[in-house]
Amino acid sequence: MRRSFAGLLLLAIGLAFGWLFFDRYWLWRDCIAASQSSCMTPDGANLTSGGAIWSVFSIAFLMASAIVFLRGRRW
């Protein structure tokens, strides 16, 4: 029970960081590359290529959740 909670928590955190990566970088990658510094969204947010760092956190937490789930399985 404890492992499944930890795995679900890690999965949720990984998906949240994945959403941040998608929202703050992936959708605007062409605009950021064209301006070579930052890009302003229609709602006034300033996006930079630093938004790509969210993918590192997302991958790390998703891998950690996979490890927790796989170690919890009985063969």
KENUFI-106317 format. One record per residue (C-alpha): x, y, z. Coordinates in nm, 4 decimals. Example, Ala and Ser with C-alpha at 12.3 -4.5 7.8 and 13.67 -1.06 7.14 Angstrom:
// residues 2
<atom xx="1.2300" yy="-0.4500" zz="0.7800"/>
<atom xx="1.3670" yy="-0.1060" zz="0.7140"/>
//
This chain:
// residues 75
<atom xx="0.0000" yy="0.0000" zz="0.0000"/>
<atom xx="0.2779" yy="0.2376" zz="0.0913"/>
<atom xx="0.4715" yy="0.1660" zz="-0.2286"/>
<atom xx="0.1708" yy="0.2152" zz="-0.4491"/>
<atom xx="0.1035" yy="0.5538" zz="-0.2848"/>
<atom xx="0.4670" yy="0.6566" zz="-0.3352"/>
<atom xx="0.4575" yy="0.5390" zz="-0.6954"/>
<atom xx="0.1351" yy="0.7277" zz="-0.7663"/>
<atom xx="0.2739" yy="1.0398" zz="-0.6026"/>
<atom xx="0.5909" yy="1.0229" zz="-0.8116"/>
<atom xx="0.3828" yy="0.9615" zz="-1.1227"/>
<atom xx="0.1629" yy="1.2629" zz="-1.0490"/>
<atom xx="0.4646" yy="1.4866" zz="-0.9914"/>
<atom xx="0.6276" yy="1.3609" zz="-1.3126"/>
<atom xx="0.3113" yy="1.4290" zz="-1.5117"/>
<atom xx="0.2848" yy="1.7777" zz="-1.3595"/>
<atom xx="0.6405" yy="1.8591" zz="-1.4657"/>
<atom xx="0.5615" yy="1.7134" zz="-1.8091"/>
<atom xx="0.2650" yy="1.9474" zz="-1.8376"/>
<atom xx="0.4854" yy="2.2431" zz="-1.7379"/>
<atom xx="0.7357" yy="2.1464" zz="-2.0071"/>
<atom xx="0.4603" yy="2.1192" zz="-2.2674"/>
<atom xx="0.2926" yy="2.4451" zz="-2.1682"/>
<atom xx="0.5995" yy="2.6583" zz="-2.1028"/>
<atom xx="0.8285" yy="2.5351" zz="-2.3830"/>
<atom xx="0.6970" yy="2.2805" zz="-2.6343"/>
<atom xx="0.3972" yy="2.4810" zz="-2.7572"/>
<atom xx="0.6139" yy="2.7898" zz="-2.8103"/>
<atom xx="0.9430" yy="2.6332" zz="-2.9274"/>
<atom xx="0.9203" yy="2.7869" zz="-3.2770"/>
<atom xx="0.8620" yy="3.1357" zz="-3.1399"/>
<atom xx="1.1463" yy="3.0983" zz="-2.8895"/>
<atom xx="1.3840" yy="2.9725" zz="-3.1602"/>
<atom xx="1.2877" yy="3.2540" zz="-3.3981"/>
<atom xx="1.3478" yy="3.5273" zz="-3.1430"/>
<atom xx="1.6594" yy="3.3523" zz="-3.0008"/>
<atom xx="1.5908" yy="3.4860" zz="-2.6530"/>
<atom xx="1.2339" yy="3.4978" zz="-2.5323"/>
<atom xx="0.8808" yy="3.4924" zz="-2.6608"/>
<atom xx="0.5740" yy="3.6779" zz="-2.5361"/>
<atom xx="0.2490" yy="3.4833" zz="-2.5277"/>
<atom xx="-0.0873" yy="3.6501" zz="-2.5968"/>
<atom xx="-0.1608" yy="3.6554" zz="-2.2233"/>
<atom xx="0.1657" yy="3.8414" zz="-2.1535"/>
<atom xx="0.3821" yy="3.5564" zz="-2.0216"/>
<atom xx="0.7490" yy="3.5749" zz="-2.1146"/>
<atom xx="0.8833" yy="3.2337" zz="-2.2196"/>
<atom xx="1.2483" yy="3.1412" zz="-2.2664"/>
<atom xx="1.4341" yy="2.8295" zz="-2.3774"/>
<atom xx="1.4918" yy="2.7615" zz="-2.0074"/>
<atom xx="1.1443" yy="2.6082" zz="-2.0036"/>
<atom xx="1.3004" yy="2.2960" zz="-2.1509"/>
<atom xx="1.4490" yy="2.2169" zz="-1.8081"/>
<atom xx="1.1042" yy="2.0969" zz="-1.6946"/>
<atom xx="1.1529" yy="1.7917" zz="-1.9168"/>
<atom xx="1.4521" yy="1.6818" zz="-1.7067"/>
<atom xx="1.2455" yy="1.6865" zz="-1.3876"/>
<atom xx="0.9572" yy="1.5129" zz="-1.5614"/>
<atom xx="1.1743" yy="1.2292" zz="-1.6897"/>
<atom xx="1.3436" yy="1.1874" zz="-1.3510"/>
<atom xx="1.0158" yy="1.1589" zz="-1.1600"/>
<atom xx="0.8579" yy="0.9302" zz="-1.4217"/>
<atom xx="1.1603" yy="0.6995" zz="-1.4067"/>
<atom xx="1.1462" yy="0.6991" zz="-1.0265"/>
<atom xx="0.7775" yy="0.6051" zz="-1.0345"/>
<atom xx="0.8496" yy="0.3223" zz="-1.2796"/>
<atom xx="1.1230" yy="0.1902" zz="-1.0495"/>
<atom xx="0.8900" yy="0.1989" zz="-0.7480"/>
<atom xx="0.6143" yy="0.0173" zz="-0.9380"/>
<atom xx="0.8489" yy="-0.2452" zz="-1.0808"/>
<atom xx="1.0176" yy="-0.3176" zz="-0.7487"/>
<atom xx="0.6800" yy="-0.3580" zz="-0.5820"/>
<atom xx="0.5704" yy="-0.6366" zz="-0.8190"/>
<atom xx="0.6032" yy="-0.9936" zz="-0.7073"/>
<atom xx="0.7408" yy="-1.2288" zz="-0.9707"/>
//
